[in-house]
């Protein structure tokens, strides 16, 4: 019987060939968000900036009697600014008198005023917040809209629309206060907003108003809404001037 003995270890084998690359593994999940870093130190105070542009000149309520069309242009230049190129967004409302004592000839004169004014005005024709937008109202004892601010984006189209403004015979008495309150509540409801924006309402009238108490109330509303009223009258209207003065004192 032979005894079995454990042999000595053999020599180390040769290095095998590199194996084939394995399949690409599945992407791991996104790691947790890191801890927020410490807030940096405040920077140095910057240099003082340049002075800003001067704001538009202030304007207050205006009542003026005119005897010629040229007076109207002077009034507008004095209280609103040159019409060539309004730098600030300006919303201008014209309210044309259609009450019982307005004749065809007087109406034509009022209409000519508005058309000549618009011809010299820089009308907003884009979304750029410069230039002016124009709305037209007619009024007697009540008021109604003829052209809204958003109706025209072209001066030519606006002028064509104004040509369609026709004389309407009326038996109603004049109420400037009603027209003012209509403009404040409806016409100026959708305007461009901006610190330097201006809102001006120009009421062309053939004479005194029926209810002065309504003018006073409307003047207060205009003051609260930062709307400047301008009254162009073909007759002396001291009672409207006094109503505006009361509104200014109350404001």
C-alpha positions as CSV (number, residue, x, y, z in Angstrom):
1,X,0.0,0.0,0.0
2,X,1.4,3.3,-1.1
3,X,1.2,6.5,0.9
4,X,0.0,9.7,-0.9
5,X,2.0,12.8,-0.4
6,X,0.9,16.4,-1.4
7,X,3.0,17.8,-4.2
8,X,4.6,21.1,-4.4
9,X,2.6,24.1,-5.9
10,X,3.0,24.5,-9.6
11,X,4.4,27.6,-11.3
12,X,2.2,30.6,-11.7
13,X,0.3,30.6,-15.0
14,X,0.6,33.3,-17.7
15,X,-1.6,36.4,-17.6
16,X,-4.8,35.8,-19.6
17,X,-6.0,38.0,-22.4
18,X,-8.2,41.0,-21.6
19,X,-11.8,40.1,-21.5
20,X,-14.6,41.7,-23.6
21,X,-16.1,45.0,-22.3
22,X,-19.2,44.5,-20.3
23,X,-22.6,46.2,-21.0
24,X,-23.1,49.9,-20.0
25,X,-24.7,50.1,-16.6
26,X,-27.8,51.9,-15.7
27,X,-27.4,55.7,-14.9
28,X,-27.4,56.3,-11.2
29,X,-29.9,58.6,-9.5
30,X,-29.3,62.3,-9.0
31,X,-27.5,62.9,-5.8
32,X,-28.9,65.1,-3.0
33,X,-28.6,68.8,-3.2
34,X,-25.5,70.2,-1.7
35,X,-25.4,72.4,1.4
36,X,-26.0,76.1,0.5
37,X,-22.8,78.0,0.6
38,X,-22.2,81.0,2.9
39,X,-23.5,84.3,1.6
40,X,-20.7,86.5,0.3
41,X,-19.7,89.8,1.7
42,X,-21.6,92.9,0.5
43,X,-19.8,94.8,-2.3
44,X,-18.7,98.4,-2.1
45,X,-21.2,101.2,-2.6
46,X,-21.4,102.1,-6.3
47,X,-20.8,105.5,-7.7
48,X,-23.8,108.0,-7.7
49,X,-25.8,107.8,-10.9
50,X,-26.5,110.6,-13.3
51,X,-29.5,112.8,-12.7
52,X,-32.7,111.5,-14.4
53,X,-34.6,113.4,-17.0
54,X,-36.8,116.3,-16.0
55,X,-40.4,115.3,-15.5
56,X,-43.2,116.9,-17.6
57,X,-44.4,120.3,-16.6
58,X,-47.3,120.3,-14.2
59,X,-50.6,121.3,-15.5
60,X,-53.8,122.2,-13.8
61,X,-57.5,122.7,-14.7
62,X,-57.9,125.2,-17.6
63,X,-61.0,127.1,-18.6
64,X,-60.6,129.5,-21.5
65,X,-62.9,131.3,-23.8
66,X,-61.8,131.4,-27.5
67,X,-62.8,133.7,-30.3
68,X,-60.6,132.2,-33.0
69,X,-59.3,128.7,-33.8
70,X,-55.7,129.9,-33.3
71,X,-56.4,130.4,-29.7
72,X,-57.0,126.7,-29.2
73,X,-53.6,125.8,-30.5
74,X,-52.0,128.3,-28.1
75,X,-53.9,126.9,-25.2
76,X,-52.8,123.4,-25.9
77,X,-49.2,124.4,-26.3
78,X,-49.2,126.3,-23.1
79,X,-50.8,123.7,-20.9
80,X,-50.0,120.3,-22.4
81,X,-46.8,120.9,-24.3
82,X,-45.6,121.0,-27.9
83,X,-47.6,118.7,-30.1
84,X,-44.7,117.8,-32.4
85,X,-43.4,114.8,-30.4
86,X,-44.8,114.0,-26.9
87,X,-42.0,112.2,-25.1
88,X,-44.3,110.9,-22.4
89,X,-47.3,108.7,-23.0
90,X,-50.3,111.0,-23.2
91,X,-54.0,110.1,-23.3
92,X,-56.1,112.9,-24.8
93,X,-59.9,112.9,-24.8
94,X,-61.9,115.4,-26.8
95,X,-65.6,115.9,-25.8
96,X,-67.6,117.8,-28.5
97,X,-70.8,119.6,-27.5
98,X,-73.9,118.4,-29.2
99,X,-76.5,120.2,-27.1
100,X,-79.6,122.1,-28.3
101,X,-77.9,125.5,-29.0
102,X,-75.1,124.0,-31.1
103,X,-75.7,124.8,-34.8
104,X,-74.2,123.0,-37.8
105,X,-71.7,125.9,-38.2
106,X,-70.6,125.8,-34.6
107,X,-70.3,122.0,-34.8
108,X,-68.1,122.3,-37.9
109,X,-65.9,124.8,-36.1
110,X,-65.4,122.3,-33.1
111,X,-64.7,119.5,-35.5
112,X,-62.1,121.5,-37.4
113,X,-60.4,122.3,-34.1
114,X,-60.0,118.6,-33.2
115,X,-58.9,117.6,-36.7
116,X,-56.2,120.3,-36.9
117,X,-55.0,119.4,-33.5
118,X,-54.6,115.7,-34.4
119,X,-52.8,116.5,-37.6
120,X,-50.0,118.1,-35.6
121,X,-49.9,115.5,-32.9
122,X,-47.5,112.5,-32.7
123,X,-49.9,109.6,-32.5
124,X,-48.8,106.3,-30.9
125,X,-48.5,103.7,-33.7
126,X,-46.8,100.9,-31.8
127,X,-46.5,99.4,-28.3
128,X,-43.7,101.9,-27.5
129,X,-45.0,104.0,-24.5
130,X,-44.5,107.4,-26.1
131,X,-46.7,109.7,-28.2
132,X,-50.4,110.2,-27.7
133,X,-53.6,108.3,-28.0
134,X,-56.8,110.1,-28.8
135,X,-60.5,109.4,-27.9
136,X,-63.5,111.3,-29.0
137,X,-66.8,111.8,-27.1
138,X,-70.0,113.7,-27.9
139,X,-72.2,115.0,-25.2
140,X,-75.3,117.1,-24.3
141,X,-77.3,116.0,-21.2
142,X,-75.6,112.6,-21.6
143,X,-72.4,111.5,-23.2
144,X,-71.3,108.7,-25.6
145,X,-68.1,107.4,-27.1
146,X,-67.4,108.1,-30.8
147,X,-63.7,106.9,-30.9
148,X,-61.9,104.9,-28.3
149,X,-58.2,105.0,-27.5
150,X,-57.7,101.5,-29.0
151,X,-59.6,102.1,-32.2
152,X,-56.8,103.4,-34.3
153,X,-53.0,102.9,-34.4
154,X,-52.4,105.2,-37.3
155,X,-52.8,109.0,-37.6
156,X,-54.2,108.7,-41.1
157,X,-56.9,106.2,-39.9
158,X,-57.7,108.4,-36.9
159,X,-58.2,111.4,-39.2
160,X,-60.4,109.4,-41.5
161,X,-62.4,108.3,-38.5
162,X,-62.8,111.9,-37.4
163,X,-64.2,112.8,-40.9
164,X,-67.1,110.5,-40.1
165,X,-68.1,112.6,-37.0
166,X,-71.4,114.0,-38.0
167,X,-73.6,116.8,-36.6
168,X,-76.6,115.5,-34.6
169,X,-79.5,117.8,-33.9
170,X,-80.5,117.7,-30.2
171,X,-83.1,119.1,-27.9
172,X,-81.1,118.3,-24.8
173,X,-79.5,120.9,-22.5
174,X,-75.7,120.9,-21.9
175,X,-74.2,119.1,-18.9
176,X,-70.4,119.3,-18.9
177,X,-70.3,117.5,-15.5
178,X,-72.0,114.5,-17.0
179,X,-69.5,114.4,-19.8
180,X,-66.6,114.7,-17.4
181,X,-67.8,111.9,-15.2
182,X,-68.4,109.7,-18.3
183,X,-64.8,110.3,-19.4
184,X,-63.4,109.5,-15.9
185,X,-65.4,106.3,-15.5
186,X,-65.4,104.9,-19.0
187,X,-62.9,106.5,-21.4
188,X,-60.0,106.6,-19.0
189,X,-60.7,103.1,-17.7
190,X,-58.1,101.5,-20.0
191,X,-55.0,103.7,-20.2
192,X,-51.3,103.1,-20.4
193,X,-49.8,103.2,-17.0
194,X,-46.6,104.9,-16.1
195,X,-45.1,107.4,-13.7
196,X,-44.7,110.0,-16.4
197,X,-47.9,109.3,-18.2
198,X,-50.4,112.1,-18.6
199,X,-54.2,112.2,-18.9
200,X,-55.9,115.2,-20.4
201,X,-59.6,115.7,-21.1
202,X,-60.6,118.7,-23.4
203,X,-64.2,119.7,-23.3
204,X,-65.3,122.0,-26.2
205,X,-68.5,123.8,-25.2
206,X,-70.8,126.3,-26.7
207,X,-71.8,127.9,-23.4
208,X,-72.6,127.4,-19.7
209,X,-73.4,124.0,-18.2
210,X,-76.7,123.0,-16.8
211,X,-75.7,121.5,-13.4
212,X,-72.6,123.1,-11.9
213,X,-72.7,120.8,-8.8
214,X,-72.0,117.9,-11.2
215,X,-69.0,119.8,-12.6
216,X,-67.6,120.3,-9.0
217,X,-68.1,116.6,-8.3
218,X,-66.4,115.6,-11.5
219,X,-63.5,118.0,-10.8
220,X,-62.9,116.1,-7.6
221,X,-62.9,112.8,-9.4
222,X,-60.5,114.2,-12.0
223,X,-58.1,115.3,-9.3
224,X,-58.2,111.9,-7.6
225,X,-57.5,110.2,-10.9
226,X,-54.8,112.7,-11.9
227,X,-56.7,113.8,-15.0
228,X,-56.3,117.4,-16.2
229,X,-59.5,119.0,-17.5
230,X,-59.3,121.7,-20.1
231,X,-62.5,123.5,-21.1
232,X,-62.6,125.4,-24.4
233,X,-65.7,127.6,-24.5
234,X,-67.3,129.8,-27.2
235,X,-69.0,131.8,-24.4
236,X,-68.0,133.1,-21.0
237,X,-68.4,130.3,-18.4
238,X,-67.2,131.7,-15.0
239,X,-69.3,129.1,-13.1
240,X,-67.2,126.3,-14.5
241,X,-64.0,128.1,-13.5
242,X,-65.4,128.4,-10.0
243,X,-66.3,124.8,-9.9
244,X,-62.7,123.8,-10.8
245,X,-61.4,126.1,-8.1
246,X,-63.6,124.5,-5.5
247,X,-62.4,121.1,-6.6
248,X,-58.8,122.2,-6.3
249,X,-59.3,123.5,-2.7
250,X,-61.1,120.3,-1.7
251,X,-58.3,118.2,-3.2
